[in-house]
Amino acid sequence: MVDRNIRSLLLGLGFDCKDGHVRITRGVNFRLYGGSKDTHALMQEKAIKFNEQLKERGKTLDEISRVEFKDIAQNIGLTIPPHN
């Protein structure tokens, strides 16, 4: 049985904020925290592009495979660290 309260989401963390401003963005499939103004804007852009790719494929984040995740990430310019 699958717990419908648990779902996948993209998590973006920015650590380069020096202006003291707390930036938080919540959206469909993603949560973004922190970062400078520029870093946070870049995270927003990538999260939106990721969602656009999901929509084009007719899938949700919960429905894609690890290979599809990596393919989308590569298509939008994200770097995925190697997984053991």
N, C-alpha and C positions, 0 to 999 in steps of 0.2 A: 504494500500500500504506500502510495506517495503522499507525503505531507504537502498539501497545496500552499501552505504558508511559507514554505522554503522555496526560494527561486534564485536563479542565477542573476548576477548583475556585475557590471563593470565598476571597478573601484579605482578612482584616480586620486593620488596623493601628491601634493606639491609641497616641497620643503624649502623653497627659495624666497619666501616672503620676508621682506625686511621693513615693510611699511606699517606693520601691526594690524593690518586689515584682515579680518577673518572672512574668507571666501568659501561659500558652500553652494553647490548646485545639485539639485535633485531632478532626475528626469526618468523617463521610461528606460529601464534597463541599466541605469547608471547613477552613481553618487560620486561627486567630486569635492574634495576638501583641500583647502590651502592653496599655496602657490602665490607667486607674484601675479600682478594683473595680467601680464603676457602669458605666463605659464598656465594660469587658470583658463584664459581664453583659448589657448591651444588644446587643453584637455577637453573643453566644451566642444570645440570643433571636431576633434577626433571621436568623441562619444556620439555626436550627431551623425557623423559620416558612418560610424559603425552601425547605428540604427538604420540608416538609409540602405546599407548593404544587406542587412537582415530583411528589410521590407522587400527589396528587389528579389531576394531568394525565396520570399514567402514563408519565412521561418521566424521563430522567436529565439532568443538567446538560449533558452532551455532546450531547444530542439537541434542545435548545431553540434557537430562533432568537434573534437580537438583540432582535427585537420582543417575543417571549415573555419574555425575560430582563427587559426594561424593564417589561413588564406585571406580572410577579411582584414585582419590586422596588417598583413603585408600590403594589401591593396590600398589601405588608407595611410600607410607610412608609419605604423607603430612597430616597435621592436619588441619581440617576445623573447625573454631569456630562455635558454635551453632547459628542458625538463628531463630529469633523470627517470 
